[in-house]
């Protein structure tokens, strides 16, 4: 199995990409974002953690816990 170079992996995560949303009729740029794979990964992970914490808090601190089995 080939060994991954840590430097190239980090470099690949930090490459910048542009996401452009365009109006289909006029081809006008409505909005554009500059993203990297690392920033997308961090945002998606943060959203997952926040949603998990909110779900657990909803179950623990409200009467919903009495309606769930187990």
C-alpha positions as CSV (number, residue, x, y, z in Angstrom):
1,X,0.0,0.0,0.0
2,X,1.4,3.4,-1.0
3,X,2.3,5.7,1.9
4,X,0.6,9.1,1.8
5,X,2.8,12.2,2.1
6,X,1.5,14.3,5.0
7,X,2.6,17.5,3.3
8,X,0.7,16.8,0.0
9,X,-2.4,15.8,1.9
10,X,-2.4,19.0,3.9
11,X,-1.7,21.0,0.7
12,X,-4.6,19.2,-1.0
13,X,-6.9,20.1,1.9
14,X,-5.9,23.8,1.7
15,X,-6.4,24.2,-2.1
16,X,-8.9,27.0,-2.8
17,X,-12.0,26.5,-4.9
18,X,-14.6,28.8,-6.1
19,X,-18.3,28.0,-5.9
20,X,-20.5,30.2,-8.1
21,X,-24.3,30.4,-8.2
22,X,-25.5,31.9,-11.5
23,X,-28.8,33.1,-12.8
24,X,-29.7,30.6,-15.6
25,X,-31.4,33.2,-17.8
26,X,-28.8,36.0,-17.7
27,X,-25.7,34.0,-16.7
28,X,-25.2,36.6,-14.0
29,X,-23.3,35.6,-10.9
30,X,-25.7,35.8,-8.0
31,X,-23.2,34.8,-5.3
32,X,-19.7,33.3,-5.2
33,X,-17.8,31.6,-2.4
34,X,-14.1,30.8,-2.0
35,X,-13.9,27.4,-0.2
36,X,-11.3,24.8,0.7
37,X,-11.9,21.2,1.5
38,X,-10.7,21.9,5.0
39,X,-13.1,24.7,5.6
40,X,-16.0,22.6,4.3
41,X,-15.0,19.7,6.5
42,X,-14.8,22.0,9.6
43,X,-18.2,23.5,8.9
44,X,-19.9,20.2,8.3
45,X,-18.4,18.7,11.4
46,X,-19.4,21.7,13.5
47,X,-23.0,21.4,12.3
48,X,-23.1,17.7,13.1
49,X,-21.8,18.3,16.6
50,X,-24.3,21.2,17.3
51,X,-27.2,19.1,16.0
52,X,-26.2,16.1,18.1
53,X,-25.9,18.3,21.2
54,X,-29.3,20.0,20.6
55,X,-30.9,16.6,20.1
56,X,-29.5,15.1,23.3
57,X,-30.4,18.3,25.2
58,X,-34.0,18.1,23.9
59,X,-34.3,14.5,25.0
60,X,-32.7,15.0,28.4
61,X,-34.2,18.3,29.5
62,X,-37.8,17.9,28.3
63,X,-40.6,15.5,28.9
64,X,-40.0,13.8,25.6
65,X,-37.7,11.3,27.4
66,X,-40.8,9.7,29.0
67,X,-42.2,8.8,25.6
68,X,-39.0,7.2,24.2
69,X,-38.5,3.5,24.9
70,X,-35.5,2.4,26.9
